[in-house]
């Protein structure tokens, strides 16, 4: 996290623990100059095993020697699996086709990791810590995040340039500072430092897929097929109770839970509250008992507690109900709790005690609100904006263990309709309606928002839609994973399985 989110004490503990790692003998003896108890011995061995980095011809690793800029982009290209780019005309005057690193430098440049603003690349120069951070963030496509990160305070006091890139690299856990206040941006990175940083990226990215996926089941006759076709869901919510406008609407049917269970997922009894109908804290235990009894009658052994409009006045009531539910659950039951995410651009919700909810819930499902902006008269409403996901997860992982967090992904589309008087909200579209709408329309992808949008015209009416396709979903999954969150929740499981060319399922399951 940036300095505002990450405690200096935590950094000191990490550095201390890394120095005390017990390294396997094989890792220590691989290179003559890497002692068994060296703090980077394990990562060096792993980087070699992964085929990312090599030693020197004399059997040494080059411990303590600087990592050159040419070597760093070469290793980075191997890690990212980029397809080699070797143009006929060099981009830089000091890197030519005859150089062993020509392809690596050109490939890094083609993939945005290296900028071509200068005529020279300086391949033999040591890569500095600032340059390493910048290259890593660019290779991930997070330039926009680095710009926005400049708005957040940092405890590092020795940064003059590229502070946003350094903040993002720090937030993603790829690089540490020397202390809570110093980063050492101009210091050359040693070969072992580069190996450690690259292995952190390697391990965080993994296969870019979440460890598990749960889905909110919207119901319907084909929902059972949705669960099995979309992939392996670890849990799915079935309609439960809605507490709205002082009415209690029972929607539970035991066959719903059985359908989910037959598909291999855990059925969750979905309880939806309007904030004004939340029980008072003193009534939480009685309400929890009632809800758990209803869940058991519906064939469920889990609850999804959902309240989207909690404010400061309801914070205690929502927390008390979640705690009462978990406290009254029998062994083997699970509790999912939703919470609106902290907001970067705008006013953050005040109705959620994230630390307390994250402690009692098996999963705290974070719902990141979409932007609703008009840009030159066009609706710009990307779901789960990437910078808001970044901000929310950075802030929340300081309060809640990343293993307990789940990022909610919207699998439906937001529609806007213009009948000649400007765009007006057109509601939510399930994927079947989205496909029909765009069958004769145009689809686009916004690199700025990393989200898909489309336009359709019919009978003098223009409809614009924003949605997550496979690429957009993959971007959000990757960012969550880099921040340590390996679980996502889907807003509508049926929309995933029944979508076609822009299905997000490929971004979630192998």
Secondary structure by P-SEA (a helix, b strand, c coil): cccccccaaaaaaaaaaaaacccccccccccccccccccaaaaaaaaaaaccccccccccccccccccaaaaaaaaaaaaccccccccccccccccccccaaaaaaaaaaacccccccccccccccccaaaaaaaaaaaacaaaaaaaaccccccccccccaaaaaaaaaaaccccccccccccccccccaaaaaaaaaaaaaaaccccccbbbbbcccccaaaaaaaaaccccbbbcccccccccbbbbbccaaaaaaaaaacbbbbbbbbbcccccccccaaaaaaaaaaaaaaaacccccbbbbccccccaaaaaaaaaaaaaaaccccbbbbbbbbccccccccccccaaaaaaaacccbbbbbbbbbcccccbbbbbcccaaaaaaaaaaaaaccccccbbbbbbcbbbbbbbccccccccccccaaaaaaaaccbbbbbbccccccccccccccbbbbbbbbcaaaaaaaaaaaaaacccbbbbccaaaaaacccccccccccc
